[in-house]
């Protein structure tokens, strides 16, 4: 059975869930969405921080942490943003880092959105310790 996890984020603007927990795994995708449901405009560092903060909120509601993430996919619209995103990423994740793919795409669905991140977390160890 799957369970929706919102992390306290505003309702998604399209037909998707911020997080889905199923069989001890969490599947989640985020961008720089503010508490009001708008896209944070501008600086890639601030967009990346908000994206990972949103991801952390969903993980915490599901009973996990960023340390439970096993795979990440980062989508950027500008390859020049990778260095700044890597600097932010290194503050949110620690070794051993999740398996990761970084992709540069032509565009993301919302105007001004420069980053989108998908992650899979294994919450099974947390479930066993409860």
N, C-alpha and C positions, 0 to 999 in steps of 0.2 A: 504494500500500500504506500502511496506517495503522500507527502504532507507539504503544504506550502509554508515557506518561512519568509517573512517580510523584513525582518530587521528593523521594523519601525519606519521603513521608507514609505513615501507616498505611493498611492496606487500606480502600478505600471501604466504608461501611456498607450501601450499596445497589448495584445493578448499574450502575455507571458508572465511568469512569476519571477520574483527576485531570487528565490531559492527554492529548490525542491529537495527534501530529504526522503530517501528511499533505501531500504536495506542497509542502513548504517552509513550511507554515502550522502554527500551534499553536492548538488550541482547548482552553480550560481554564476550569474553574469552581471557585470556592473559597468557603469560609466559615471561621469561626473555629475550626478543628479543631486540637486540641493534638496533640503527639507521641504521646500515649497513645490518640488517637482519640476524645476527648471534645469536647463543645462548650464553649468558653471562655464562662463565664457573666458577666453583668453589663455593665460599662462599654462603651459603643459605641466609644470611642476605642481601647481595647485589642482589642476584637473586630475593628475595621477594620485595625489594625496587623497582627494575626495573619493575617487574611485575605490582605492584600497580601504578607506575608512568605511565606506558603504559595505564593502565585502566583509570586513571585520564584524560589522553590526549583524549581518545575516548569520555569520558563523557563530557568533556568541549566542544569538537566540536559539540556534540549533544545538548548543552545548559544546561548541568547538572553539578553536582558535586558528589563527593563520598558520600555526605549526602543523595543523592537520591537513593542509592542502598538499596534494600529491602531484597535481598537474595544473599548469596555467597556460593560457593562450592570450597574448597581448596583440591587439589590433591598433595600429597607428595610421594616421593619414599622411604623416611626414616622417621619413626615415631620420631626419635631423633631430627629431624628438627623442630618439632612442637613448642617447646619453643621459638626458635629464630623467627619463623614466627609469633607467637602470639605477640612478642615484637614489630615487625614491624607493624603488623596489628593495634595494639593499638595506633600507631603514625598516621595512615592514617584514622582511623575510630573513631567516638566518640559515646557515648551512646545517644539514644538507638542504640545499634549495630544492623547491619543487621542480619536476621536469617542466620544461618551458619551450614554447614556440612563440616567436615574435614575427608578426606579419605586417606589411605595409599594404594598405588597401586604398582604392580610389576615393572612397567616401564612407562615412558612417551615417546612420539614418537621421540624426538630428543636426541641424545647422550649428556650427561652432564646436561640435563634439570632436575632440582630437584623439581620444583614447576610449577603448572598450576592452574589458578583460573578462575572460571566462575561466572558471576554476572548478576543479573537482577535489573534494575533501573526503578523507576517510575518517569517519567519526566512530568507527567500531571500537577503538581502544577506549574512548571516552564512555561508550555505552557499557563496556565490561567493567569499568571502574566505579560505576554508579551503584 
